[in-house]
């Protein structure tokens, strides 16, 4: 078999002369200009004298475009990367100087050999002649070459009647016939992968063989483009084929997309409500009403005794504290005044400290955002998984616990066999193509100054609407129409799964704001209630006052009496009441002061009893108040942190929705739909050359589309596409920025408006640069591989519906029997053979040399190029019918033998040179074109 044909390693060189060869060269150039043939060199034998002589080079450049150049032969060979050379001598038999015999060819071949000494050279000699061509010399048979003669005939296939080309009939079709056969022999057709002539070896002696070729090029790129468009189309979500043992089933579309999306959003928000807001703190109240009587007495007696014992200590402690506070306030006021400055001495807050605390709080807030983003990783992983499951019905991890790996309830409840999926990816997470703002007038974009807004970003939509309304109030031209379009866009895109998740997050945030206000009011109420119960009760204050009155009245009376009685210098100066009291006996004095002491003692004991009662009552009341107050304050904090957590989660939601929206909208990226246009000539071509196009709208194409979609869109098909895209995008972004993306913590990083991995990847994935990438290359390569390996029945069904050009118009092609079935069918047209050739059998095919070569194109998995080469049995010079000149010698005795009278009769009339043989010949006259004439 032939080696693989490569444009980079094999160069075909033709050597010819004469007018017919010039026409062949020009036709080859025309073919090369249209992309039909490529990579050949034409040498004009009459102008090729040295290795630097210019030759014509027909090739393709780096862009794949045809390129014709006139270059020195030695420079062309030295700069090429070829290692193998096909040398084809074109000998035209037409009675002119179109033939190259060995003696004329050897110097030219010597020059070629000297330049290509390191090449492997395959030599061939192709003789071209029409029926009845004049030949005044021997045929240019070249020893050591593969000698072939193109059969001057044309037909659509070997099994059909042929039409011959006769010498003297000037028509371009003969030149096209010669060029087509040469292109088939040497594998010059665009897309060819082998050169059939390589399979032939030089024959012995002076024999040669007739050869004819049939070339068919069926272009399947239109079919391939249609298949690619229909197989990879996800404008309507492909119904996934379910993995159900024993029976093939597919999912169904949701009948009500709004309810379908809303229920899915509610399911995931309910599942992850606690991670989003945390748990509320419930106030704990200690029970005190059910205490026993003895326990109450013991508790009261203990508290009262403690009050009695600690009274002096409490008195001095309170007195010291009040004195210290009074002194400090006086000192502060005397030094710094009472201006209200924030700068204080001691434990008071300074302005610098306030700034430090503000900075510290900001740092703590950022730390909280990072921590909360990591805490919500499971939520957003479940969100992405749910979005994919809504489209491909694959069970995924969408919740906590053992039953977390499942499909959303709206997809499959488990109570029936019915599986439901979304009809469009926009019903799940709208992609960037759904965003609003790209098509706005420039003046509106400048005035609004807002980027494109996705429909699931409720905050962004509200801000966009606010700015539109603001510009409308300013009288911006055309703003009313823009606002109307914006409202319609909102209505059309406010029913997706992502929209309901975003709406749920906003509702949750508003709930937390309302709870914060409610708990702040509760804190204020409980604080006021605590102040009203602060300090001791009225009874303890009354008895404390009476105790002080009784104590100080007794003290004042005693001091006054002593001063009156003992400090007087004379008896006359002593007051009567002091003298009377001093005259009383000792018992009266003890009794008098005892009553006073008893009153003070009673007040003290009563004071301690009231204080003990107040303390017990206040202690239990404070327990209740403090517990409820702490709980209320804790709930205020939880509400604040929940709002922060939801804000962090909302930014993550926006970034993940960007990522998933882009990938779900275009699971295979921007599918490349441009196809390489195959060169298909619309002008007349020989019947043996057929350029056809497969019709893309045939039933076979539809059948094949259904088959490949069935195999491609199985349950869970989204995972492969999405995960591969995430990995590719992460690698590309890391290579571009130098910062790697951790796939394990991607959904736990901070989102929109931050520098987290999630934010960076979402911007990259939703950008035009990445969205223009065709990610279907590997998938389509697998499909085209399967297409090229499809059974003959399937492939022939696609290629049965063909169109060809006839007279410049595209028409349906008639049925053609496959060439591979006609390798040994037919025989050559007998008009080219002499009587000797007919007897010898050169019109018969040599089965050992006839060959069929299908040549599949890299860019066309369905179409095919095929060449059928049919070669005759060996032939000699005398087997072909040519017009040869009559070479006669003048007989000088003819005048002597001429008759001199009418009665002249030769002895042997048959041998007489003057005998009229026209009507007396025993042989049947030759038919035109069947023998020498």
C-alpha positions in Angstrom: 0.0 0.0 0.0 1.0 3.6 -0.5 2.8 5.7 2.1 0.8 8.5 3.6 0.9 11.5 1.3 2.1 14.7 2.8 2.4 18.1 1.2 5.4 18.9 3.3 7.4 15.8 2.3 6.5 15.1 -1.4 7.0 17.4 -4.3 5.5 16.6 -7.8 7.5 17.9 -10.7 6.2 17.9 -14.3 8.4 18.3 -17.4 6.7 19.1 -20.7 6.9 21.0 -23.9 4.7 22.2 -26.7 1.4 24.0 -27.0 -0.7 21.2 -25.6 1.6 20.9 -22.6 1.3 24.7 -22.2 -2.5 24.4 -22.1 -2.2 21.6 -19.5 0.0 23.9 -17.4 -2.4 26.8 -17.6 -5.3 24.6 -16.7 -3.3 23.3 -13.7 -2.7 26.9 -12.7 -6.4 27.6 -12.9 -7.1 24.6 -10.8 -4.5 25.7 -8.2 -6.0 29.2 -8.1 -9.4 27.8 -7.2 -7.9 25.4 -4.7 -8.6 22.2 -6.6 -4.9 21.1 -6.8 -1.8 22.0 -4.9 1.9 21.4 -4.5 3.4 20.9 -7.9 6.2 22.3 -10.1 6.0 22.7 -13.8 9.2 22.8 -15.9 9.1 23.9 -19.5 11.7 21.7 -21.2 12.5 24.4 -23.8 13.5 27.0 -21.2 15.1 24.7 -18.6 18.9 24.8 -19.3 20.4 24.9 -15.8 19.5 24.4 -12.2 18.8 28.1 -11.6 16.3 28.2 -14.5 12.9 29.5 -13.4 10.0 27.1 -13.0 6.4 27.5 -12.0 5.6 26.5 -8.5 1.9 26.0 -7.5 1.4 25.6 -3.7 -0.5 26.9 -0.7 0.9 29.5 1.8 0.7 29.4 5.6 -2.9 30.8 5.5 -4.0 27.9 3.3 -4.4 30.2 0.2 -3.2 29.2 -3.2 0.0 30.7 -4.3 1.7 30.7 -7.8 5.3 31.7 -8.1 8.1 31.7 -10.7 11.2 30.6 -8.8 14.7 29.2 -9.6 14.5 25.4 -9.4 17.5 25.0 -7.2 16.3 27.6 -4.7 12.8 26.1 -4.6 14.2 22.6 -3.8 16.7 23.8 -1.3 14.2 25.8 0.7 11.5 23.1 0.7 11.2 20.4 3.3 10.5 17.7 0.8 12.3 14.4 0.9 10.5 12.6 -1.9 10.0 13.7 -5.5 7.6 12.5 -8.2 9.0 13.3 -11.6 6.3 13.1 -14.3 7.3 13.6 -18.0 4.3 14.8 -20.1 4.7 13.6 -23.7 2.0 14.9 -26.0 1.5 13.0 -29.3 0.0 15.6 -31.7 2.4 15.8 -34.6 4.1 18.9 -33.2 7.2 19.2 -31.0 5.4 18.0 -27.9 7.4 14.8 -27.3 10.5 14.3 -25.2 12.5 11.2 -26.2 15.3 9.9 -24.0 18.1 11.6 -25.9 16.4 15.0 -25.3 15.3 14.2 -21.8 18.5 13.0 -20.3 20.3 16.4 -20.0 17.2 17.9 -18.3 16.9 14.9 -16.0 20.6 15.2 -15.2 20.0 18.8 -14.0 17.1 17.7 -11.8 19.0 14.7 -10.4 21.9 17.0 -9.5 19.7 19.3 -7.5 17.6 16.5 -5.9 20.4 14.1 -5.2 19.3 13.6 -1.7 15.7 12.9 -2.7 13.9 9.7 -3.4 12.7 10.1 -6.9 9.8 8.2 -8.5 9.9 8.5 -12.3 6.9 8.3 -14.7 6.2 9.0 -18.3 2.6 10.0 -19.2 1.8 9.9 -22.9 -1.2 11.9 -24.1 -2.8 11.5 -27.5 -6.3 11.6 -29.0 -7.7 9.0 -31.3 -6.1 9.3 -34.7 -3.2 11.4 -33.5 -0.4 11.7 -36.0 2.9 10.0 -35.1 5.9 10.3 -37.4 8.4 8.8 -34.9 8.5 6.0 -32.4 6.5 6.5 -29.2 8.6 8.2 -26.5 9.0 5.1 -24.3 11.4 5.8 -21.5 13.3 3.0 -19.9 13.3 3.0 -16.1 10.1 5.0 -16.0 6.5 4.0 -15.4 5.2 4.4 -19.0 1.5 5.1 -19.2 -0.8 6.4 -21.9 -4.0 8.3 -21.0 -6.9 6.6 -22.7 -8.6 9.4 -24.7 -12.1 8.6 -23.5 -14.6 9.9 -21.0 -17.5 8.3 -19.0 -19.2 8.7 -15.7 -18.2 5.3 -14.5 -16.4 2.2 -15.8 -19.6 0.4 -16.6 -21.2 3.1 -18.8 -20.6 3.9 -22.5 -17.6 6.1 -23.2 -17.1 9.0 -25.5 -13.7 9.4 -27.2 -11.6 12.4 -27.9 -10.5 12.5 -31.6 -7.5 14.4 -32.8 -8.2 17.7 -34.6 -11.4 18.4 -32.6 -10.3 21.6 -30.9 -12.1 21.7 -27.5 -11.1 22.6 -24.0 -12.7 19.4 -22.7 -9.7 17.3 -23.9 -7.3 19.5 -21.8 -9.6 19.2 -18.8 -9.7 15.5 -19.3 -5.9 15.3 -19.3 -5.5 17.6 -16.3 -8.1 15.6 -14.3 -6.4 12.3 -15.0 -3.0 13.7 -14.1 -4.3 15.1 -10.9 -5.8 11.7 -10.0 -2.7 9.8 -11.0 -0.4 12.0 -8.9 -2.7 12.7 -6.0 -2.8 16.4 -6.7 -6.5 17.0 -5.7 -7.0 19.1 -2.6 -7.4 16.8 0.4 -5.7 13.8 -1.3 -3.7 11.7 1.0 -1.9 9.4 -1.5 -0.5 9.3 -5.0 -1.7 6.2 -6.8 1.1 6.3 -9.4 3.5 5.4 -6.6 2.0 1.9 -6.6 3.2 1.3 -10.2 6.7 0.0 -11.1 8.5 0.3 -14.5 7.6 -2.4 -17.0 10.2 -4.4 -18.9 11.2 -3.6 -22.4 9.4 -1.0 -24.4 5.9 -1.8 -23.2 3.5 0.7 -21.7 -0.1 0.6 -20.4 -3.3 2.4 -21.0 -4.7 4.2 -18.0 -8.0 5.9 -17.1 -9.2 7.4 -13.8 -12.4 8.3 -12.2 -12.5 10.9 -9.4 -15.4 11.8 -7.2 -15.4 14.4 -4.5 -18.4 14.4 -2.2 -18.5 17.4 0.1 -20.2 16.7 3.3 -19.4 19.9 5.1 -22.9 21.3 4.7 -24.2 18.1 6.3 -21.5 18.3 8.9 -22.3 21.9 9.7 -26.0 21.1 10.0 -25.2 18.1 12.3 -23.0 20.2 14.5 -25.6 22.9 14.8 -28.4 20.5 15.6 -26.5 18.1 17.8 -24.8 20.7 19.9 -27.8 23.1 20.1 -29.0 23.8 23.6 -31.3 26.7 22.9 -33.9 24.4 24.2 -32.7 22.2 26.9 -32.1 18.7 25.6 -34.3 16.2 27.3 -31.8 13.9 29.1 -32.0 10.2 28.6 -32.6 8.6 32.1 -30.5 5.8 33.5 -33.4 3.4 34.1 -32.4 -0.3 33.9 -34.5 -2.3 31.5 -36.2 0.5 29.7 -35.2 3.7 27.9 -36.9 6.8 29.2 -36.4 10.5 28.9 -37.3 13.4 31.2 -40.2 15.8 30.5 -40.4 19.5 30.4 -41.9 21.4 33.3 -45.5 22.4 32.5 -45.3 25.6 34.7 -41.7 27.0 34.6 -42.5 29.7 37.2 -43.7 27.3 39.8 -41.0 24.9 38.9 -38.2 27.5 39.5 -39.9 29.0 42.6 -40.2 25.7 44.4 -36.6 24.8 43.7 -35.5 28.1 45.1 -37.6 27.7 48.2 -36.2 24.2 48.8 -32.6 25.3 48.8 -33.3 28.5 50.9 -35.2 26.5 53.5 -32.4 23.9 53.7 -29.7 26.5 54.3 -31.6 29.0 56.3 -29.6 28.4 59.5 -26.2 28.9 57.9 -27.5 32.1 56.4 -28.9 33.8 59.6 -27.7 31.8 62.6 -29.9 30.8 65.5 -32.0 33.1 67.6 -31.2 33.3 71.4 -34.3 32.7 73.7 -34.3 34.3 77.1 -34.0 31.9 80.0 -36.1 32.8 83.1 -35.3 31.1 86.4 -38.3 29.8 88.2 -38.8 31.3 91.8 -42.5 31.0 92.6 -42.5 27.3 93.6 -39.9 27.6 96.4 -40.8 26.0 99.8 -41.6 28.0 102.9 -38.7 26.7 105.0 -36.3 27.4 102.2 -37.7 30.9 101.9 -37.2 31.5 105.7 -33.7 30.2 105.6 -32.9 32.3 102.5 -34.4 35.4 104.2 -32.6 34.8 107.6 -29.3 34.3 105.8 -29.6 37.4 103.8 -30.8 39.4 106.8 -27.9 38.2 109.0 -25.5 39.0 106.3 -26.9 42.5 106.1 -26.6 42.9 109.8 -23.0 41.8 110.0 -21.7 43.7 106.9 -23.4 47.0 107.7 -20.3 48.8 109.0 -18.2 47.5 106.1 -20.8 48.5 103.5 -21.1 51.9 105.1 -17.4 52.7 105.0 -17.1 51.2 101.4 -19.9 53.4 100.1 -18.6 56.4 101.9 -15.1 55.9 100.5 -16.4 55.3 96.9 -18.6 58.4 97.0 -15.8 60.5 98.4 -13.3 59.3 95.7 -15.7 60.0 92.9 -16.5 63.4 94.2 -12.8 64.2 94.5 -12.0 63.0 91.0 -14.8 64.9 89.4 -13.7 68.1 91.2 -10.1 67.5 90.0 -11.1 66.9 86.4 -13.3 70.0 86.4 -10.6 72.2 87.9 -7.9 71.1 85.4 -9.7 70.4 82.2 -13.0 72.2 82.8 -16.4 71.1 81.7 -16.1 71.8 77.9 -17.3 68.4 76.9 -14.0 67.4 75.2 -13.5 63.7 74.4 -10.1 63.8 76.1 -10.3 62.5 79.6 -7.9 61.2 82.3 -8.1 57.7 83.7 -10.5 55.1 82.3 -12.3 57.5 79.9 -12.1 57.1 76.1 -9.7 59.3 74.1 -10.1 60.4 70.5 -7.2 58.3 69.3 -8.7 55.3 71.0 -11.9 55.9 69.1 -10.0 55.9 65.8 -8.2 52.8 66.7 -11.4 51.0 67.6 -13.0 52.1 64.3 -10.0 50.6 62.3 -10.1 47.5 64.4 -13.8 47.1 63.8 -13.3 47.4 60.0 -10.6 44.7 60.1 -12.9 42.5 62.2 -15.7 43.0 59.6 -13.4 42.0 56.8 -12.3 38.9 58.7 -16.0 38.1 59.3 -16.8 38.4 55.6 -14.0 35.9 54.7 -15.2 33.6 57.5 -18.8 33.8 56.5 -18.0 33.3 52.8 -16.2 30.0 53.8 -19.2 29.0 56.0 -21.5 29.4 53.0 -19.5 27.1 50.6 -22.0 24.2 51.0 -24.9 26.5 50.2 -23.4 27.7 46.9 -22.1 24.3 46.0 -25.7 23.1 46.5 -27.0 26.0 44.4 -24.7 25.2 41.5 -25.6 21.5 41.8 -29.3 22.3 41.9 -29.0 24.4 38.8 -27.4 21.6 36.8 -29.9 19.0 38.2 -32.8 21.2 37.0 -31.5 20.7 33.5 -30.1 17.2 33.3 -32.0 15.4 36.2 -28.9 14.1 37.8 -28.9 13.4 41.6 -26.3 15.6 43.2 -25.3 16.9 46.7 -27.9 19.6 47.3 -28.6 19.3 51.1 -27.1 18.3 54.4 -27.3 14.8 55.9 -27.6 11.3 54.5 -30.3 12.3 52.0 -28.4 15.3 50.8 -27.4 13.5 47.6 -30.6 13.6 45.5 -32.5 15.5 42.9 -34.5 18.5 43.7 -38.1 17.6 44.7 -39.4 19.5 41.7 -37.4 17.3 39.4 -38.3 13.9 40.9 -40.2 13.5 44.1 -39.7 9.7 44.2 -43.4 9.1 44.4 -43.8 8.5 40.7 -41.6 7.7 37.7 -42.1 11.2 36.2 -38.9 13.2 35.9 -39.2 16.9 35.1 -36.5 19.3 33.8 -36.5 23.0 32.8 -37.2 23.8 29.1 -34.5 26.5 28.8 -31.3 27.3 30.7 -32.6 30.9 31.1 -35.4 29.4 33.3 -32.7 28.2 35.7 -29.9 30.8 35.6 -30.0 33.4 32.8 -26.7 33.9 31.0 -24.9 37.1 30.0 -26.9 37.3 26.8 -30.0 38.0 28.9 -28.4 41.0 30.7 -29.9 44.4 30.1 -28.0 47.4 29.0 -25.8 46.3 26.1 -28.1 47.6 23.4 -28.9 51.0 25.0 -28.1 54.2 23.1 -24.7 55.7 23.9 -26.2 58.8 25.5 -28.4 56.7 27.8 -25.4 54.6 28.8 -23.4 57.7 29.7 -26.2 59.2 31.6 -27.1 56.1 33.6 -23.5 55.1 34.1 -24.3 51.5 35.1 -22.9 48.3 33.6 -25.1 45.6 32.2 -27.4 44.2 34.9 -28.5 40.5 35.1 -32.2 39.9 35.8 -31.4 38.0 39.1 -29.5 40.9 40.7 -32.5 42.6 42.4 -30.2 45.3 44.0 -28.7 46.1 40.6 -32.0 46.1 38.9 -33.4 48.5 41.6 -30.4 50.8 41.2 -30.7 50.7 37.4 -34.4 51.6 37.6 -33.7 54.4 40.1 -31.1 56.0 37.7 -33.4 55.6 34.8 -36.2 57.4 36.7 -33.8 60.1 37.8 -32.7 60.8 34.2 -36.3 60.7 33.1 -37.1 63.4 35.6 -34.2 65.5 34.2 -35.9 65.3 30.7 -33.4 62.9 29.1 -34.5 62.3 25.6 -36.0 58.9 24.8 -35.9 57.8 28.4 -39.6 56.9 28.4 -39.1 54.3 25.7 -36.1 52.9 27.5 -38.0 52.6 30.8 -40.8 50.8 29.0 -38.3 48.4 27.4 -36.7 47.9 30.8 -40.1 47.1 32.4 -40.8 44.5 29.7 -37.4 43.0 30.2 -38.0 42.7 33.9 -41.3 41.0 33.4 -39.9 38.5 30.9 -36.9 37.5 33.1 -38.2 37.6 36.6 -39.3 33.9 36.8 -36.0 32.0 36.9 -34.6 29.8 39.6 -31.7 32.3 40.1 -34.2 35.2 40.4 -36.2 33.5 43.1 -33.0 32.7 45.0 -31.9 36.3 44.8 -35.4 37.4 45.8 -35.4 35.0 48.8 -32.0 36.4 50.0 -33.4 39.9 49.8 -36.6 38.9 51.7 -34.4 37.2 54.3 -32.3 40.3 54.7 -35.4 42.5 55.2 -36.6 40.0 57.8 -33.3 40.4 59.7 -33.5 44.2 59.5 -37.1 44.1 60.9 -35.9 41.7 63.7 -33.0 44.0 64.5 -35.4 46.9 65.0 -37.7 44.7 67.1 -34.9 43.5 69.4 -33.5 47.0 69.8 -36.8 48.1 71.1 -36.9 45.1 73.4 -33.4 46.1 74.8 -34.6 49.6 75.4 -37.7 48.4 77.2 -35.9 46.0 79.4 -33.2 48.5 80.2 -35.8 51.0 81.4 -37.5 48.3 83.5 -34.2 47.4 85.1 -33.6 51.0 86.1 -36.9 51.3 87.9 -36.1 48.5 90.2 -32.5 49.6 90.9 -31.4 50.4 94.6 -33.3 49.7 97.9 -37.0 50.0 98.6 -39.0 52.7 100.5 -39.2 50.8 103.8 -35.5 50.3 104.1 -34.9 54.0 103.4 -37.5 55.1 106.0 -36.0 52.9 108.7 -32.5 54.0 107.8 -33.6 57.6 108.2 -35.3 56.8 111.6 -32.2 55.0 112.7 -30.0 58.0 111.9 -32.5 60.3 113.6 -32.6 58.2 116.8 -28.8 57.8 116.8 -28.0 61.4 116.2 -30.7 62.8 118.6 -29.3 60.6 121.4 -25.8 61.7 120.6 -26.8 65.4 120.4 -28.7 65.2 123.7 -25.8 63.5 125.5 -23.2 66.0 124.1 -25.5 68.9 124.9 -26.1 67.7 128.5 -22.4 67.1 129.1 -21.6 70.5 127.8 -24.2 72.2 130.0 -23.4 70.3 133.1 -19.7 69.7 133.1 -18.3 72.7 131.2 -20.2 75.4 133.2 -17.8 77.4 135.5 -20.4 78.2 138.1 -23.5 76.5 139.4 -25.5 79.4 138.4 -24.7 78.9 134.8 -26.0 75.3 134.7 -29.4 75.0 133.0 -32.2 73.7 135.1 -33.0 70.7 132.8 -29.3 69.6 132.9 -29.4 69.9 136.7 -32.6 68.0 136.9 -31.3 65.2 134.6 -28.1 65.0 136.6 -30.2 64.7 139.8 -31.9 61.6 138.6 -30.7 58.3 139.7 -28.5 56.0 137.7 -31.3 53.6 136.8 -33.4 56.4 135.2 -30.4 57.4 133.1 -29.9 53.9 131.7 -33.5 53.5 131.1 -33.7 56.9 129.4 -30.8 56.1 127.0 -31.9 52.5 126.7 -35.2 53.6 125.2 -33.3 55.7 122.7 -30.9 52.8 121.9 -33.9 50.4 121.5 -35.5 52.8 119.0 -32.2 52.9 117.0 -31.7 49.2 117.2 -35.3 48.6 116.1 -34.7 50.9 113.1 -31.5 49.1 112.2 -33.0 45.7 112.4 -36.1 46.9 110.4 -33.8 48.5 107.9 -31.8 45.2 107.5 -35.1 43.3 107.2 -36.3 45.6 104.4 -32.9 45.5 102.7 -32.9 41.7 102.9 -36.4 41.5 101.5 -35.5 44.0 98.7 -32.3 42.2 97.9 -34.0 38.8 97.6 -36.8 40.4 95.5 -34.3 42.4 93.3 -32.0 39.4 92.9 -34.7 37.3 91.4 -36.1 40.2 89.4 -32.6 41.0 88.1 -32.1 37.4 87.1 -35.1 37.6 84.9 -34.3 41.0 83.5 -30.7 40.3 82.9 -31.4 37.0 81.2 -34.0 38.6 78.9 -31.9 41.7 78.3 -28.8 39.6 77.4 -30.9 37.5 75.1 -32.3 40.6 73.4 -28.9 42.1 73.0 -27.6 38.8 71.7 -30.4 38.7 69.2 -29.6 42.3 68.1 -26.1 41.1 67.4 -27.3 38.0 65.6 -29.6 40.1 63.4 -26.7 42.4 62.5 -24.4 39.5 61.8 -27.1 37.8 59.8 -27.4 40.8 57.6 -23.7 40.9 57.1 -23.7 37.2 56.3 -26.6 37.6 53.8 -24.7 40.5 52.2 -21.6 38.3 51.8 -23.8 35.5 50.5 -25.5 37.8 48.1 -22.2 38.9 46.5 -21.2 35.2 46.3 -24.6 34.5 44.7 -24.0 37.1 42.0 -20.6 35.7 41.2 -21.7 32.1 41.1 -24.8 33.0 39.0 -22.5 34.7 36.5 -20.3 31.6 36.3 -23.1 29.1 36.0 -25.2 31.3 33.8 -22.4 31.6 31.3 -21.7 27.9 31.3 -25.4 26.8 31.2 -26.1 29.3 28.5 -23.3 28.0 26.3 -22.3 24.5 27.6 -19.9 24.1 24.7 -18.8 27.7 24.4 -19.1 29.7 21.2 -19.5 26.8 18.7 -17.5 27.5 15.6 -20.0 27.4 12.8 -17.7 28.6 10.0 -16.9 25.8 7.7 -14.0 25.5 5.3 -15.5 26.0 1.8 -14.5 23.1 -0.4 -13.5 24.1 -4.0 -16.3 22.9 -6.2 -16.1 24.1 -9.8 -19.3 25.2 -11.4 -18.0 25.1 -14.9 -18.0 22.0 -17.1 -15.8 19.1 -16.0 -15.1 15.7 -17.6 -17.8 13.1 -16.9 -15.1 11.1 -15.1 -14.8 13.8 -12.5 -17.7 14.5 -10.2 -17.9 17.2 -7.6 -21.0 16.8 -5.5 -22.4 18.2 -2.3 -24.4 16.2 0.2 -27.8 17.7 1.0 -28.1 18.6 4.7 -31.9 18.3 4.9 -32.2 14.6 4.2 -34.0 12.2 6.4 -30.7 10.4 7.0 -29.3 13.6 8.6 -32.3 13.9 10.9 -32.0 10.3 11.9 -28.3 10.7 12.6 -28.9 13.8 14.6 -31.4 12.0 16.9 -28.9 9.2 17.4 -26.0 11.4 18.4 -28.2 13.6 20.7 -29.5 10.5 22.4 -25.9 9.4 23.1 -24.6 12.8 24.1 -27.4 14.1 26.4 -27.6 11.4 29.0 -28.6 12.0 32.6 -26.0 14.2 34.2 -24.4 15.4 30.9 -23.9 18.9 32.4 -21.3 17.8 34.9 -18.6 17.0 32.3 -19.1 20.2 30.4 -19.3 22.5 33.4 -16.5 21.0 35.4 -14.2 20.9 32.4 -14.9 24.5 31.7 -14.3 25.5 35.3 -10.9 23.7 35.2 -9.9 25.2 31.9 -10.9 28.7 33.0 -9.1 28.4 36.3 -5.9 27.3 34.5 -6.2 30.0 31.9 -6.8 32.7 34.6 -3.9 31.4 36.7 -1.6 31.5 33.6 -2.8 35.0 32.8 -2.6 36.6 36.2 -0.1 34.3 37.9 -2.5 33.7 40.8 -3.8 30.2 41.0 -7.5 29.3 41.8 -8.1 26.7 44.5 -11.0 24.5 43.2 -11.6 23.1 46.6 -12.4 26.5 48.2 -13.7 28.3 45.1 -17.4 28.4 46.2 -16.2 29.4 49.7 -14.3 32.6 48.6 -15.7 36.1 48.6 -17.8 37.2 45.6 -18.8 40.3 43.7 -16.9 43.5 44.5 -14.0 41.7 46.2 -10.6 40.1 45.2 -11.6 36.6 46.0 -11.2 33.7 43.7 -14.9 33.6 43.0 -15.1 37.2 42.0 -12.0 36.9 39.7 -13.2 33.8 38.0 -16.7 35.1 37.5 -15.4 38.2 35.7 -13.2 36.0 33.5 -15.8 33.5 32.7 -18.5 36.0 31.8 -16.1 38.1 29.7 -16.1 38.1 25.9 -12.6 36.7 25.7 -13.6 33.4 27.4 -17.1 33.2 26.0 -15.8 33.3 22.4 -13.8 30.1 23.0 -15.2 27.0 21.3 -15.2 24.3 24.0 -16.9 21.8 21.7 -13.7 20.8 19.9 -13.1 17.6 21.8 -16.7 16.6 21.8 -17.0 17.3 18.0 -13.8 15.5 17.3 -15.3 12.4 19.0 -18.4 12.8 17.0 -16.6 13.2 13.7 -14.5 10.2 14.5 -17.7 8.2 15.0 -19.0 9.7 11.8 -16.0 8.5 9.8 -16.4 5.1 11.4 -20.1 4.8 10.9 -21.4 1.7 9.1 -21.6 1.9 5.3 -25.4 1.8 5.5 -25.6 4.9 7.6 -23.0 6.8 5.7 -24.2 5.9 2.3 -27.7 7.0 3.4 -26.3 10.5 4.1 -24.3 10.6 0.8 -27.2 9.3 -1.4 -28.8 12.7 -1.6 -26.3 14.7 -3.6 -26.3 17.8 -5.8 -23.9 18.6 -8.6 -23.3 21.5 -10.9 -24.3 21.2 -14.5 -24.0 24.2 -16.9 -23.4 26.4 -13.9 -26.5 25.3 -12.0 -26.9 23.0 -9.0 -29.1 20.0 -9.8 -29.8 16.8 -8.0 -27.2 14.2 -8.9 -28.4 11.0 -10.6 -27.6 7.7 -8.8 -24.0 6.6 -9.2 -22.9 3.1 -8.5 -20.1 3.3 -5.9 -16.6 3.3 -7.5 -15.3 0.7 -5.0 -17.7 -1.8 -6.6 -16.4 -1.1 -10.1 -12.7 -1.6 -9.7 -12.5 -4.5 -12.3 -15.5 -3.6 -14.3 -15.4 -2.4 -18.0 -12.8 -2.2 -20.7 -11.1 0.5 -22.8 -12.7 2.0 -25.9 -11.5 0.1 -29.0 -11.1 3.2 -31.2 -7.6 3.8 -29.9 -6.4 0.3 -30.7 -5.0 -1.0 -34.0 -6.1 -4.4 -35.3 -3.1 -5.9 -33.7 -4.0 -4.4 -30.4 -7.5 -5.7 -30.6 -6.2 -9.2 -31.1 -3.6 -8.9 -28.4 -6.1 -7.7 -25.7 -4.7 -4.3 -24.5 -8.3 -3.1 -24.1 -8.7 -5.5 -21.2 -8.0 -4.5 -17.6 -5.1 -5.8 -15.5 -6.8 -6.8 -12.2 -3.5 -6.8 -10.3 -2.9 -3.1 -11.0 -6.4 -1.6 -10.9 -6.8 0.3 -7.6 -9.4 2.1 -5.6 -8.3 4.7 -3.0 -10.8 6.5 -0.7 -9.2 9.7 0.7 -11.0 11.1 3.7 -10.5 14.8 4.4 -9.4 16.0 7.8 -12.0 18.8 7.9 -14.8 16.8 6.4 -15.7 13.6 8.4 -18.7 12.8 6.3 -17.6 13.7 2.8 -15.1 11.6 0.9 -12.7 11.9 -2.0 -12.2 8.7 -4.0 -10.1 7.7 -7.0 -10.5 4.7 -9.2 -7.5 3.9 -11.4 -7.9 1.3 -14.2 -4.9 0.0 -16.0 -4.7 -2.2 -19.1 -2.6 -5.1 -20.0 0.9 -4.3 -21.4 0.8 -2.7 -24.9 3.4 -2.0 -27.6 3.8 0.8 -30.1 2.0 -1.2 -32.9 -1.0 -1.9 -30.7 -2.2 1.8 -30.9 -3.9 3.3 -33.9 -2.0 6.4 -35.0 -1.9 8.3 -38.3 1.5 7.6 -39.7 3.0 9.2 -42.9 3.4 6.9 -46.0 7.1 6.6 -46.9 7.3 5.5 -50.7 10.3 5.4 -53.2 10.0 6.6 -56.8 10.5 3.7 -59.4 12.4 5.1 -62.4 11.2 2.2 -64.6 7.6 3.4 -64.2 7.8 5.6 -67.2 9.1 2.7 -69.3 6.2 0.5 -68.2 3.5 3.1 -68.9 1.0 1.9 -71.5 1.3 3.5 -74.9 -2.0 2.5 -76.4 -5.5 1.6 -75.4 -4.9 -2.1 -76.1 -2.3 -2.5 -73.4 -3.0 -5.5 -71.2 -0.5 -6.5 -68.5 0.3 -10.2 -68.1 -0.5 -10.1 -64.3 -3.1 -7.3 -63.8 -3.0 -7.7 -60.0 0.6 -6.8 -59.8 0.2 -3.7 -62.0 0.8 -0.4 -60.3 -2.0 1.1 -62.3 -4.6 -1.5 -61.3 -7.7 0.1 -59.7 -8.3 -1.8 -56.4 -11.2 0.4 -55.2 -14.0 -2.0 -56.0 -12.1 -5.2 -56.5 -10.5 -5.6 -53.0 -11.4 -8.9 -51.3 -11.1 -7.1 -47.8 -14.0 -5.3 -46.0 -13.5 -1.5 -45.9 -12.4 -0.2 -42.4 -14.9 1.7 -40.3 -13.8 5.2 -39.2 -11.6 5.1 -36.1 -11.2 1.4 -36.0 -7.9 1.0 -37.7 -5.2 2.8 -39.6 -6.3 4.9 -42.4 
